[in-house]
Amino acid sequence: MIKVLKPGLATSVQDLGREGYYHLGIPPSGALDQYALSAANYLVGNPPGAAGLECALVGPELEFQADALVAVCGAQMPALLDGREQRPDTAFAVRAGQVLRFSFPTAGARAYLAVAGGIDVAEVLGSRSTYALGALGGFQGRKLLAGDLLPIGTPTGTGRAGASLPMALRQALGGEVVLRVVPGLYFHRLTEAAAQSFFTEAWTVGSEADRIGYRYKGGSALSFQPREQPFGAGSDPSNIVDSCYPIGSIQVPAGLEPIILHRDAVSGGGYAMIGTLISADLDLIGQMQPNQQARFLRVSLEQALEARRSYKKKLACLARLFS
């Protein structure tokens, strides 16, 4: 068992998500940075989809009630075991009674803690991921609270202390982030000036950013082409007749601030989607801190598919390294 002494800001149990229920209004949830969770799991001998802890911005304080092998990947949020800093992206042993806590992140927003055997909460719809809006999955369907006791599964026995990610497979975090976007169904509704400014101006992450969506501020307001609104759409030019939202889709309510929907987002609504962040860049969103700067880069569908192939090759390298 792991006892939660302090829960941190928004710590939750996550795996790689529950696919196949979005048409019913249940989003995939799962780690916002899928690569980081997979890497941490490989380091301790778990399959990449084992459940771990997603620790956002302010990490938890955890007391281990049994010996364990753990690893932390993702944000540069130093892990301190009984006050001693541990090497990042490296598996280390924890003894019963020891306490693990985290310093504030110097880069990135979410650290992923994997424990050999995984966090052994019950599966809901094939996943242990937390969907807090729906009180579904994870530990009692919510973020962790002080006093929670987290069960640990049976380790495979293949993990070892000292196992470490090579530098070539570690993530580069911090600084201005370039986010690649495929223009969407309603991109043509933007005026020419708005379409240009969206891709040329710098944007900063708003403080409201969370697992549902990331709001970006600081750029020019985006104007839409005038039209007679169709029946069923709202009166604002950014409104449409309700439509499906893919994960990564970008909406701009009232043309003011772009919002990129992430893994806990609703599956549809009445805002025009001017584009979709490519799947290979979704992990980058989850590691952006409030006030961090980004620029949007227009890419073609072919470029997006090539980026996805490159991302999958990187995951395959991880798998081969620890097979």
Order of alpha helices (4+ residues) and beta strands (2+ residues): beta-beta-alpha-beta-beta-beta-beta-beta-beta-beta-beta-beta-beta-alpha-beta-beta-beta-beta-beta-beta-beta-alpha-beta-alpha
